[in-house]
Amino acid sequence: MNLQLTRTRTALAVSGLLLAVGAPTAYATLDDATASAQSRGESYVETQLFFGTARPDGGPAVTDRQFMAFVDKEVTPDFPDGLTVQSGRGQWRDASGVIEKERSYELILLYPVGRAAANDRKIEEIRRAYGKQFGQEAVARVDDRARVDF
């Protein structure tokens, strides 16, 4: 029985040593892969705009056709290189404190960091135009840095 206990302890000790020796190699490989992925592509800005469709005055919601016509007229001319539109469901608290639940659209724009200042003005014009055309209180905006490779 003592022999069996000694063999078990030896096996556990050897397994522990192998894990201890192999772990740094595994983590180093993971770090290399992460660094490689982070160095890929160019430095870009990702801007997400969130457009609600319910009208505060109780009028009919903005339709898909109306929204895409807005994108064609107000967004595409300033961002002809590409964009993404996604449909969603969202909610937010309006100016009077009511939680509005509505269909929504997310517009995603990617552009080089060097064009951020010029595009900021264009994006703010898009937000104002949507608010004015469809009677919206706000269009949410999120900006983030990204590495982009096409």
DSSP file (Angstrom, degrees, kcal/mol; ACC not computed):
  #  RESIDUE AA STRUCTURE BP1 BP2  ACC     N-H-->O    O-->H-N    N-H-->O    O-->H-N    TCO  KAPPA ALPHA  PHI   PSI    X-CA   Y-CA   Z-CA
    1    1 A M     >        0   0    0      0, 0.0     4,-2.2     0, 0.0     5,-0.2   0.000 360.0 360.0 360.0 -38.7    0.0    0.0    0.0
    2    2 A N  H  >  +     0   0    0      1,-0.2     4,-2.1     2,-0.2     5,-0.1   0.873 360.0  53.2 -61.5 -36.8    2.9    2.3    0.8
    3    3 A L  H  > S+     0   0    0      2,-0.2     4,-2.2     1,-0.2    -1,-0.2   0.888 107.7  50.6 -65.4 -40.6    4.3    1.6   -2.7
    4    4 A Q  H  > S+     0   0    0      2,-0.2     4,-2.3     1,-0.2    -2,-0.2   0.913 110.3  49.3 -64.3 -43.1    0.9    2.5   -4.3
    5    5 A L  H  X S+     0   0    0     -4,-2.2     4,-2.4     1,-0.2    -2,-0.2   0.884 110.6  50.9 -63.1 -40.1    0.8    5.8   -2.4
    6    6 A T  H  X S+     0   0    0     -4,-2.1     4,-2.4     2,-0.2    -1,-0.2   0.909 110.1  49.3 -65.6 -42.0    4.4    6.6   -3.4
    7    7 A R  H  X S+     0   0    0     -4,-2.2     4,-2.6     2,-0.2    -2,-0.2   0.909 111.5  49.3 -63.1 -42.2    3.6    5.9   -7.1
    8    8 A T  H  X S+     0   0    0     -4,-2.3     4,-2.5     2,-0.2    -2,-0.2   0.924 112.2  47.5 -63.0 -45.6    0.5    8.2   -6.9
    9    9 A R  H  X S+     0   0    0     -4,-2.4     4,-2.4     2,-0.2    -1,-0.2   0.902 112.6  49.6 -62.8 -40.5    2.5   11.0   -5.3
   10   10 A T  H  X S+     0   0    0     -4,-2.4     4,-2.7     2,-0.2    -2,-0.2   0.921 110.8  49.5 -64.8 -43.7    5.2   10.6   -7.9
   11   11 A A  H  X S+     0   0    0     -4,-2.6     4,-2.4     1,-0.2    -2,-0.2   0.914 112.8  47.2 -61.9 -43.4    2.7   10.7  -10.8
   12   12 A L  H  X S+     0   0    0     -4,-2.5     4,-2.5     2,-0.2    -1,-0.2   0.899 112.1  50.2 -65.1 -40.4    1.1   13.8   -9.4
   13   13 A A  H  X S+     0   0    0     -4,-2.4     4,-2.3     2,-0.2    -2,-0.2   0.923 111.8  47.1 -64.4 -44.3    4.4   15.5   -8.9
   14   14 A V  H  X S+     0   0    0     -4,-2.7     4,-2.4     2,-0.2    -2,-0.2   0.918 112.4  50.3 -64.3 -43.4    5.5   14.7  -12.5
   15   15 A S  H  X S+     0   0    0     -4,-2.4     4,-2.3     1,-0.2    -2,-0.2   0.914 110.6  50.0 -60.0 -43.8    2.2   16.0  -13.8
   16   16 A G  H  X S+     0   0    0     -4,-2.5     4,-2.4     1,-0.2    -1,-0.2   0.901 110.4  49.4 -61.7 -42.4    2.5   19.2  -11.8
   17   17 A L  H  X S+     0   0    0     -4,-2.3     4,-2.4     2,-0.2     5,-0.2   0.912 110.1  50.7 -64.4 -42.5    6.0   19.8  -13.1
   18   18 A L  H  X S+     0   0    0     -4,-2.4     4,-2.5     1,-0.2    -2,-0.2   0.912 112.0  47.4 -61.7 -42.6    4.9   19.2  -16.7
   19   19 A L  H  X S+     0   0    0     -4,-2.3     4,-2.3     2,-0.2    -1,-0.2   0.909 111.6  50.7 -63.9 -42.0    2.1   21.7  -16.3
   20   20 A A  H  < S+     0   0    0     -4,-2.4    -2,-0.2     1,-0.2    -1,-0.2   0.884 114.4  43.5 -64.4 -38.7    4.4   24.2  -14.7
   21   21 A V  H  X S+     0   0    0     -4,-2.4     4,-0.6     1,-0.2    -2,-0.2   0.884 118.1  44.6 -73.4 -38.7    6.9   23.9  -17.5
   22   22 A G  H  X S+     0   0    0     -4,-2.5     4,-2.1    -5,-0.2    -2,-0.2   0.776  97.5  72.6 -79.2 -27.3    4.3   24.0  -20.3
   23   23 A A  H  X S+     0   0    0     -4,-2.3     4,-2.7     1,-0.2     5,-0.2   0.908  94.6  50.2 -59.8 -47.4    2.1   26.8  -19.0
   24   24 A P  H  > S+     0   0    0      0, 0.0     4,-2.4     0, 0.0    -1,-0.2   0.888 110.9  51.2 -60.3 -36.0    4.5   29.7  -19.8
   25   25 A T  H  X S+     0   0    0     -4,-0.6     4,-2.1     2,-0.2    -2,-0.2   0.917 110.9  47.9 -64.7 -42.8    5.0   28.3  -23.4
   26   26 A A  H  X S+     0   0    0     -4,-2.1     4,-2.0     1,-0.2    -1,-0.2   0.921 113.8  46.3 -64.3 -44.4    1.2   28.2  -23.9
   27   27 A Y  H  X S+     0   0    0     -4,-2.7     4,-2.6     2,-0.2    -2,-0.2   0.881 110.3  53.6 -66.9 -37.0    0.7   31.7  -22.5
   28   28 A A  H  X S+     0   0    0     -4,-2.4     4,-2.3    -5,-0.2    -1,-0.2   0.905 108.6  49.7 -63.1 -41.3    3.6   33.0  -24.6
   29   29 A T  H  X S+     0   0    0     -4,-2.1     4,-2.1     2,-0.2    -1,-0.2   0.906 111.1  49.3 -63.4 -41.8    2.0   31.6  -27.7
   30   30 A L  H  X S+     0   0    0     -4,-2.0     4,-2.4     2,-0.2    -2,-0.2   0.918 110.4  50.5 -63.0 -44.5   -1.3   33.2  -26.8
   31   31 A D  H  X S+     0   0    0     -4,-2.6     4,-2.7     1,-0.2    -2,-0.2   0.896 109.5  51.4 -60.7 -41.2    0.4   36.6  -26.2
   32   32 A D  H  X S+     0   0    0     -4,-2.3     4,-2.3     2,-0.2    -1,-0.2   0.911 110.6  48.1 -62.6 -42.7    2.1   36.3  -29.7
   33   33 A A  H  X S+     0   0    0     -4,-2.1     4,-2.1     2,-0.2    -2,-0.2   0.900 113.0  48.1 -65.3 -40.8   -1.3   35.6  -31.4
   34   34 A T  H  X S+     0   0    0     -4,-2.4     4,-2.2     2,-0.2    -2,-0.2   0.923 112.1  48.7 -65.9 -44.6   -3.0   38.5  -29.6
   35   35 A A  H  X S+     0   0    0     -4,-2.7     4,-1.4     1,-0.2    -2,-0.2   0.894 110.6  51.8 -62.6 -39.8   -0.1   40.9  -30.5
   36   36 A S  H  X S+     0   0    0     -4,-2.3     4,-0.6     1,-0.2     3,-0.3   0.919 110.7  47.2 -62.8 -44.5   -0.2   39.8  -34.1
   37   37 A A  H >< S+     0   0    0     -4,-2.1     3,-0.6     1,-0.2    -1,-0.2   0.867 110.8  52.6 -65.6 -36.5   -4.0   40.4  -34.3
   38   38 A Q  H 3< S+     0   0    0     -4,-2.2    -1,-0.2     1,-0.2    -2,-0.2   0.759 108.1  50.7 -72.6 -23.6   -3.6   43.8  -32.6
   39   39 A S  H 3< S+     0   0    0     -4,-1.4    -1,-0.2    -3,-0.3    -2,-0.2   0.572  90.3 100.5 -89.6  -8.5   -1.0   44.9  -35.1
   40   40 A R  S << S+     0   0    0     -4,-0.6   109,-0.0    -3,-0.6    -3,-0.0  -0.505  77.1   5.7 -75.9 143.2   -3.1   43.9  -38.1
   41   41 A G  S    S-     0   0    0     -2,-0.2   108,-0.3   106,-0.1     2,-0.3  -0.158  89.9 -62.5  85.0-176.1   -5.0   46.6  -40.0
   42   42 A E  E     -A  148   0A   0    106,-3.1   106,-2.7    -2,-0.0     2,-0.6  -0.699  51.8 -95.0-109.0 159.9   -5.1   50.4  -39.8
   43   43 A S  E     +A  147   0A   0     -2,-0.3    70,-1.8   104,-0.2    71,-0.3  -0.669  56.2 166.6 -79.1 120.2   -6.1   52.6  -37.0
   44   44 A Y  E     -AB 146 112A   0    102,-3.1   102,-2.3    -2,-0.6     2,-0.4  -0.788  35.8-122.6-127.3 167.6   -9.8   53.6  -37.5
   45   45 A V  E     -AB 145 111A   0     66,-3.0    66,-1.9    -2,-0.3     2,-0.6  -0.955  20.0-154.3-108.6 135.0  -12.7   55.2  -35.7
   46   46 A E  E     -AB 144 110A   0     98,-3.4    98,-1.9    -2,-0.4     2,-0.5  -0.956  11.8-170.3-108.5 119.3  -15.9   53.2  -35.4
   47   47 A T  E     -AB 143 109A   0     62,-2.7    62,-2.8    -2,-0.6     2,-0.5  -0.942   3.1-167.0-111.5 128.2  -19.0   55.4  -35.0
   48   48 A Q  E     -AB 142 108A   0     94,-2.9    94,-2.4    -2,-0.5     2,-0.4  -0.954   2.1-167.6-112.0 130.9  -22.3   53.8  -34.1
   49   49 A L  E     -AB 141 107A   0     58,-2.5    58,-2.8    -2,-0.5     2,-0.5  -0.966   7.4-153.4-117.2 136.5  -25.5   55.9  -34.4
   50   50 A F  E     -AB 140 106A   0     90,-2.2    90,-1.3    -2,-0.4     2,-0.5  -0.945  10.5-168.0-115.5 118.2  -28.8   54.7  -32.9
   51   51 A F  E     - B   0 105A   0     54,-2.8    54,-2.1    -2,-0.5     2,-0.1  -0.913   8.0-150.4-111.1 121.7  -32.0   55.9  -34.5
   52   52 A G  E     - B   0 104A   0     -2,-0.5    52,-0.2    86,-0.4    84,-0.1  -0.469   2.4-158.1 -81.6 162.0  -35.4   55.4  -32.9
   53   53 A T        +     0   0    0     50,-1.2     9,-2.3    -2,-0.1     2,-0.2   0.581  60.0  97.3-117.4 -16.4  -38.5   55.1  -35.0
   54   54 A A        -     0   0    0     49,-0.3     7,-0.1     7,-0.2    -2,-0.1  -0.546  69.8-133.4 -75.5 139.7  -41.3   56.1  -32.6
   55   55 A R    >   -     0   0    0      4,-0.6     3,-2.2    -2,-0.2    81,-0.1  -0.817   2.9-140.5 -98.0 130.4  -42.4   59.7  -33.0
   56   56 A P  T 3  S+     0   0    0      0, 0.0    -1,-0.1     0, 0.0    80,-0.1   0.788 101.9  59.9 -58.1 -28.1  -42.8   61.7  -29.8
   57   57 A D  T 3  S-     0   0    0     78,-0.2    78,-0.0     1,-0.1    -3,-0.0   0.446 119.0-108.9 -81.9   2.3  -45.9   63.4  -31.3
   58   58 A G  S <  S+     0   0    0     -3,-2.2     3,-0.1     1,-0.2    -1,-0.1   0.488  72.4 141.3  86.2   2.4  -47.7   60.0  -31.6
   59   59 A G        -     0   0    0      1,-0.2    -4,-0.6    -5,-0.0    -1,-0.2  -0.060  64.0 -61.6 -68.5 177.4  -47.4   60.0  -35.4
   60   60 A P        -     0   0    0      0, 0.0    -1,-0.2     0, 0.0     3,-0.1  -0.303  62.1-102.9 -64.0 145.0  -46.7   56.9  -37.4
   61   61 A A        -     0   0    0      1,-0.1     2,-0.2    -3,-0.1    -7,-0.2  -0.249  43.6 -90.1 -64.7 153.6  -43.3   55.2  -36.8
   62   62 A V        -     0   0    0     -9,-2.3    -1,-0.1    41,-0.1     2,-0.1  -0.487  49.0-138.4 -64.3 129.7  -40.5   55.7  -39.3
   63   63 A T     >  -     0   0    0     -2,-0.2     4,-2.6     1,-0.1     5,-0.2  -0.406  19.7-109.4 -88.5 166.4  -40.7   52.9  -41.8
   64   64 A D  H  > S+     0   0    0      1,-0.2     4,-2.8     2,-0.2     5,-0.3   0.923 121.1  51.8 -57.7 -44.8  -37.8   50.9  -43.4
   65   65 A R  H  > S+     0   0    0      1,-0.2     4,-2.1     2,-0.2    -1,-0.2   0.919 110.8  47.0 -60.5 -44.9  -38.4   52.7  -46.7
   66   66 A Q  H  > S+     0   0    0      2,-0.2     4,-2.0     1,-0.2    -1,-0.2   0.912 113.3  48.5 -64.1 -42.4  -38.2   56.1  -45.0
   67   67 A F  H  X S+     0   0    0     -4,-2.6     4,-2.5     1,-0.2    -2,-0.2   0.935 112.2  47.2 -65.6 -45.1  -35.1   55.2  -43.1
   68   68 A M  H  X S+     0   0    0     -4,-2.8     4,-2.6     1,-0.2    -1,-0.2   0.856 110.4  53.1 -66.7 -33.3  -33.3   53.8  -46.1
   69   69 A A  H  X S+     0   0    0     -4,-2.1     4,-2.1    -5,-0.3    -1,-0.2   0.894 109.0  50.7 -64.8 -38.9  -34.2   56.9  -48.1
   70   70 A F  H  X>S+     0   0    0     -4,-2.0     4,-3.4     2,-0.2     5,-0.6   0.933 110.6  48.5 -61.9 -46.3  -32.8   59.0  -45.3
   71   71 A V  I  X>S+     0   0    0     -4,-2.5     5,-2.6     1,-0.2     4,-1.7   0.929 111.4  50.3 -59.5 -46.2  -29.5   56.9  -45.4
   72   72 A D  I  <5S+     0   0    0     -4,-2.6    -1,-0.2     3,-0.2    -2,-0.2   0.882 121.1  33.8 -60.0 -39.5  -29.3   57.3  -49.2
   73   73 A K  I  <5S+     0   0    0     -4,-2.1    -2,-0.2    -5,-0.2    -1,-0.2   0.898 131.4  25.3 -84.9 -42.9  -29.8   61.1  -49.1
   74   74 A E  I  <5S+     0   0    0     -4,-3.4    -3,-0.2    -5,-0.2     4,-0.2   0.730 129.4  27.9-100.4 -24.8  -28.1   62.1  -45.8
   75   75 A V  I >X<S+     0   0    0     -4,-1.7     4,-1.7    -5,-0.6     3,-1.0   0.864 108.8  57.9-106.2 -52.9  -25.4   59.5  -45.1
   76   76 A T  T 34<S+     0   0    0     -5,-2.6     3,-0.1     1,-0.3     6,-0.1   0.848 101.0  57.3 -55.1 -41.4  -24.2   57.8  -48.3
   77   77 A P  T 34 S+     0   0    0      0, 0.0    -1,-0.3     0, 0.0    -2,-0.1   0.870 115.3  37.9 -59.5 -34.4  -23.0   61.0  -50.0
   78   78 A D  T <4 S+     0   0    0     -3,-1.0    -2,-0.2     1,-0.2     3,-0.1   0.682 128.3  34.0 -87.7 -19.4  -20.7   61.8  -47.0
   79   79 A F    ><  +     0   0    0     -4,-1.7     3,-1.2    -3,-0.1    -1,-0.2  -0.474  66.5 150.2-133.4  61.9  -19.6   58.1  -46.4
   80   80 A P  T 3   +     0   0    0      0, 0.0     3,-0.1     0, 0.0    -1,-0.1   0.660  61.1  75.8 -71.7 -14.8  -19.5   56.5  -49.9
   81   81 A D  T 3  S-     0   0    0      1,-0.3     2,-0.2    -3,-0.1    -5,-0.0   0.694 112.8 -70.9 -72.5 -16.9  -16.8   54.0  -48.9
   82   82 A G    <   -     0   0    0     -3,-1.2    28,-0.4    -6,-0.1     2,-0.3  -0.599  47.2-170.4 142.5 158.5  -19.3   51.9  -47.0
   83   83 A L        -     0   0    0     -2,-0.2     2,-0.4    26,-0.1    26,-0.2  -0.956  18.9-127.7-164.5 167.9  -21.5   51.6  -43.9
   84   84 A T  E     -C  108   0A   0     24,-1.8    24,-3.0    -2,-0.3     2,-0.4  -0.995  13.0-164.3-130.4 136.4  -23.7   49.0  -42.1
   85   85 A V  E     -C  107   0A   0     -2,-0.4     2,-0.4    22,-0.2    22,-0.2  -0.984   9.7-176.0-119.2 130.1  -27.3   49.3  -41.1
   86   86 A Q  E     -C  106   0A   0     20,-2.6    20,-2.8    -2,-0.4     2,-0.3  -0.973  19.1-134.5-124.6 140.4  -28.7   46.9  -38.5
   87   87 A S  E     +C  105   0A   0     -2,-0.4     2,-0.3    18,-0.2    18,-0.2  -0.651  37.9 151.1 -88.4 149.1  -32.3   46.7  -37.3
   88   88 A G  E     -C  104   0A   0     16,-2.5    16,-2.3    -2,-0.3     2,-0.4  -0.884  43.3-107.6-156.2-172.5  -33.0   46.3  -33.7
   89   89 A R  E     +C  103   0A   0     -2,-0.3     2,-0.3    14,-0.3    14,-0.2  -0.998  43.3 164.5-128.4 133.6  -35.3   46.9  -30.8
   90   90 A G  E     -C  102   0A   0     12,-2.9    12,-2.6    -2,-0.4     2,-0.3  -0.848  22.0-154.2-140.9 176.4  -34.4   49.5  -28.2
   91   91 A Q  E     +C  101   0A   0     -2,-0.3     2,-0.3    10,-0.2    10,-0.2  -0.988  14.1 166.1-151.7 153.6  -35.6   51.6  -25.3
   92   92 A W  E     -C  100   0A   0      8,-1.7     8,-3.0    -2,-0.3     2,-0.6  -0.975  40.2-102.4-160.2 160.9  -34.7   54.8  -23.7
   93   93 A R  E     -C   99   0A   0     -2,-0.3     6,-0.2     6,-0.2     5,-0.0  -0.797  40.5-144.1 -91.7 121.3  -36.2   57.4  -21.3
   94   94 A D    >   -     0   0    0      4,-3.0     3,-2.1    -2,-0.6    -1,-0.0  -0.131  33.4 -87.3 -78.7 179.6  -37.5   60.4  -23.1
   95   95 A A  T 3  S+     0   0    0      1,-0.3    -1,-0.1     2,-0.1    -2,-0.0   0.765 128.2  52.8 -60.6 -27.4  -37.4   64.0  -21.9
   96   96 A S  T 3  S-     0   0    0      2,-0.1    -1,-0.3     1,-0.0    -2,-0.0   0.441 121.5-105.2 -90.1   1.9  -40.7   63.6  -20.0
   97   97 A G  S <  S+     0   0    0     -3,-2.1     2,-0.3     1,-0.3    -2,-0.1   0.458  74.9 137.3  93.4   1.7  -39.4   60.5  -18.2
   98   98 A V        -     0   0    0     -5,-0.0    -4,-3.0     1,-0.0     2,-0.7  -0.653  55.2-127.6 -84.0 135.6  -41.4   57.9  -20.1
   99   99 A I  E     - C   0  93A   0     -2,-0.3     2,-0.5    -6,-0.2    -6,-0.2  -0.754  26.5-157.1 -83.7 115.9  -39.6   54.8  -21.2
  100  100 A E  E     - C   0  92A   0     -8,-3.0    -8,-1.7    -2,-0.7     2,-0.5  -0.820   7.5-164.6 -96.7 128.1  -40.1   54.4  -24.9
  101  101 A K  E     + C   0  91A   0     -2,-0.5     2,-0.3   -10,-0.2   -10,-0.2  -0.962  29.3 144.9-112.1 128.5  -39.7   50.9  -26.4
  102  102 A E  E     - C   0  90A   0    -12,-2.6   -12,-2.9    -2,-0.5     2,-0.1  -0.977  53.6 -86.3-156.6 162.5  -39.4   51.0  -30.2
  103  103 A R  E     - C   0  89A   0     -2,-0.3   -50,-1.2   -14,-0.2   -49,-0.3  -0.467  54.3-178.6 -65.6 150.4  -37.9   49.5  -33.3
  104  104 A S  E     -BC  52  88A   0    -16,-2.3   -16,-2.5   -52,-0.2     2,-0.4  -0.935  23.8-134.4-148.0 170.9  -34.6   51.1  -34.0
  105  105 A Y  E     -BC  51  87A   0    -54,-2.1   -54,-2.8    -2,-0.3     2,-0.5  -0.984   8.1-152.9-129.2 141.9  -31.7   51.2  -36.4
  106  106 A E  E     -BC  50  86A   0    -20,-2.8   -20,-2.6    -2,-0.4     2,-0.5  -0.976  10.4-163.3-112.6 125.2  -27.9   51.0  -35.7
  107  107 A L  E     -BC  49  85A   0    -58,-2.8   -58,-2.5    -2,-0.5     2,-0.5  -0.941   5.6-161.5-108.6 125.5  -25.7   52.7  -38.3
  108  108 A I  E     -BC  48  84A   0    -24,-3.0   -24,-1.8    -2,-0.5     2,-0.4  -0.934   7.7-175.6-113.8 126.0  -22.0   51.7  -38.2
  109  109 A L  E     -B   47   0A   0    -62,-2.8   -62,-2.7    -2,-0.5     2,-0.4  -0.960   5.7-167.3-118.6 136.4  -19.4   53.9  -39.9
  110  110 A L  E     +B   46   0A   0     -2,-0.4   -64,-0.2   -28,-0.4   -29,-0.1  -0.991  19.3 156.9-121.5 130.6  -15.7   53.0  -40.1
  111  111 A Y  E     -B   45   0A   0    -66,-1.9   -66,-3.0    -2,-0.4     5,-0.1  -0.995  45.9 -86.7-152.5 151.2  -13.2   55.7  -41.2
  112  112 A P  E >   -B   44   0A   0      0, 0.0     3,-2.1     0, 0.0   -68,-0.3  -0.219  37.0-119.8 -58.6 145.9   -9.4   56.4  -40.8
  113  113 A V  G >  S+     0   0    0    -70,-1.8     3,-1.9     1,-0.3     4,-0.4   0.843 111.8  65.9 -54.3 -35.8   -8.4   58.3  -37.6
  114  114 A G  G 3  S+     0   0    0    -71,-0.3    -1,-0.3     1,-0.3     4,-0.2   0.685 101.9  47.8 -63.4 -17.8   -7.0   61.0  -39.9
  115  115 A R  G <> S+     0   0    0     -3,-2.1     4,-2.5     1,-0.1    -1,-0.3   0.291  81.6 102.8-102.9   9.0  -10.5   61.8  -41.1
  116  116 A A  H <> S+     0   0    0     -3,-1.9     4,-1.9     1,-0.2    -1,-0.1   0.907  79.2  48.9 -61.4 -44.6  -12.1   61.9  -37.6
  117  117 A A  H  > S+     0   0    0     -4,-0.4     4,-1.0     1,-0.2    -1,-0.2   0.935 115.2  43.5 -63.7 -46.0  -12.2   65.7  -37.4
  118  118 A A  H  > S+     0   0    0     -4,-0.2     4,-1.1     1,-0.2     3,-0.3   0.889 115.2  49.3 -66.4 -38.8  -13.8   66.2  -40.8
  119  119 A N  H  X S+     0   0    0     -4,-2.5     4,-2.7     1,-0.2     5,-0.2   0.771  97.7  69.4 -73.8 -24.8  -16.2   63.3  -40.3
  120  120 A D  H  X S+     0   0    0     -4,-1.9     4,-2.2     1,-0.2    -1,-0.2   0.926 100.6  47.2 -57.0 -45.7  -17.3   64.6  -36.9
  121  121 A R  H  X S+     0   0    0     -4,-1.0     4,-1.9    -3,-0.3    -1,-0.2   0.915 112.6  49.6 -62.2 -44.1  -19.1   67.6  -38.5
  122  122 A K  H  X S+     0   0    0     -4,-1.1     4,-1.9     1,-0.2    -2,-0.2   0.901 110.6  49.9 -62.8 -41.8  -20.7   65.3  -41.1
  123  123 A I  H  X S+     0   0    0     -4,-2.7     4,-2.2     1,-0.2    -1,-0.2   0.898 109.1  51.2 -66.2 -40.9  -22.0   62.9  -38.4
  124  124 A E  H  X S+     0   0    0     -4,-2.2     4,-2.3    -5,-0.2    -1,-0.2   0.866 108.1  53.1 -65.0 -34.4  -23.4   65.7  -36.3
  125  125 A E  H  X S+     0   0    0     -4,-1.9     4,-2.6     2,-0.2    -2,-0.2   0.891 107.6  51.6 -65.4 -39.3  -25.3   67.0  -39.4
  126  126 A I  H  X S+     0   0    0     -4,-1.9     4,-2.3     2,-0.2     5,-0.2   0.926 110.0  49.1 -61.7 -45.5  -26.7   63.5  -39.9
  127  127 A R  H  X S+     0   0    0     -4,-2.2     4,-2.1     1,-0.2    -2,-0.2   0.924 113.5  45.9 -61.4 -45.5  -28.0   63.4  -36.3
  128  128 A R  H  X S+     0   0    0     -4,-2.3     4,-2.4     1,-0.2    -2,-0.2   0.920 111.5  52.1 -63.9 -43.4  -29.6   66.9  -36.6
  129  129 A A  H  X S+     0   0    0     -4,-2.6     4,-2.9     1,-0.2     5,-0.2   0.899 110.2  48.0 -62.1 -41.7  -31.2   66.0  -40.0
  130  130 A Y  H  X S+     0   0    0     -4,-2.3     4,-2.5     2,-0.2     6,-0.4   0.937 111.7  49.9 -65.1 -45.7  -32.8   62.8  -38.6
  131  131 A G  H  X>S+     0   0    0     -4,-2.1     5,-1.1    -5,-0.2     4,-0.8   0.910 115.7  43.0 -57.9 -43.0  -34.1   64.6  -35.5
  132  132 A K  H  <5S+     0   0    0     -4,-2.4     3,-0.4     3,-0.2    -2,-0.2   0.932 116.1  46.2 -70.1 -46.6  -35.6   67.4  -37.6
  133  133 A Q  H  <5S+     0   0    0     -4,-2.9    -2,-0.2     1,-0.2    -1,-0.2   0.862 126.6  27.2 -66.8 -36.8  -37.0   65.1  -40.4
  134  134 A F  H  <5S-     0   0    0     -4,-2.5    -1,-0.2    -5,-0.2    -2,-0.2   0.258 105.5-113.9-114.9  12.1  -38.6   62.6  -38.0
  135  135 A G  T  <5 +     0   0    0     -4,-0.8     2,-0.3    -3,-0.4    -3,-0.2   0.836  57.2 163.2  64.4  35.4  -39.3   64.7  -34.9
  136  136 A Q      < -     0   0    0     -5,-1.1    -1,-0.2    -6,-0.4     3,-0.1  -0.640  40.3-146.7 -90.5 144.1  -36.8   62.8  -32.7
  137  137 A E  S    S-     0   0    0     -2,-0.3     2,-0.3     1,-0.2    -1,-0.1   0.831  78.3  -6.2 -72.8 -33.1  -35.4   64.1  -29.4
  138  138 A A        -     0   0    0     -7,-0.1   -86,-0.4    -8,-0.1     2,-0.4  -0.995  46.2-147.1-159.1 156.8  -32.0   62.5  -29.9
  139  139 A V        -     0   0    0     -2,-0.3   -88,-0.2   -88,-0.1     2,-0.1  -0.979  35.5-131.5-125.9 117.0  -29.9   60.2  -32.0
  140  140 A A  E     -A   50   0A   0    -90,-1.3   -90,-2.2    -2,-0.4     2,-0.4  -0.370  22.0-162.1 -71.1 147.4  -27.4   58.3  -29.7
  141  141 A R  E     -A   49   0A   0    -92,-0.2     2,-0.4    -2,-0.1   -92,-0.2  -0.997  11.6-177.1-134.4 135.3  -23.7   58.3  -30.8
  142  142 A V  E     -A   48   0A   0    -94,-2.4   -94,-2.9    -2,-0.4     2,-0.4  -0.998   6.6-168.7-130.7 128.0  -20.8   56.0  -29.7
  143  143 A D  E     +A   47   0A   0     -2,-0.4     2,-0.3   -96,-0.2   -96,-0.2  -0.944  13.2 164.5-116.8 139.2  -17.3   56.5  -30.9
  144  144 A D  E     -A   46   0A   0    -98,-1.9   -98,-3.4    -2,-0.4     2,-0.3  -0.985  36.2-110.8-148.3 155.0  -14.5   53.9  -30.4
  145  145 A R  E     +A   45   0A   0     -2,-0.3     2,-0.3  -100,-0.2  -100,-0.2  -0.632  40.3 175.5 -83.7 147.1  -11.0   53.2  -31.8
  146  146 A A  E     -A   44   0A   0   -102,-2.3  -102,-3.1    -2,-0.3     2,-0.6  -0.986  34.3-126.4-148.6 155.5  -10.6   50.0  -33.9
  147  147 A R  E     -A   43   0A   0     -2,-0.3     2,-0.4  -104,-0.2  -104,-0.2  -0.938  37.1-168.6-100.4 124.3   -8.0   48.2  -35.9
  148  148 A V  E     +A   42   0A   0   -106,-2.7  -106,-3.1    -2,-0.6     2,-0.4  -0.952  16.1 178.1-125.3 134.3   -9.5   47.6  -39.4
  149  149 A D              0   0    0     -2,-0.4    -2,-0.0  -108,-0.3  -109,-0.0  -0.990 360.0 360.0-134.4 123.4   -8.2   45.4  -42.2
  150  150 A F              0   0    0     -2,-0.4    -1,-0.1     0, 0.0    -2,-0.0   0.394 360.0 360.0-103.1 360.0  -10.1   45.0  -45.5
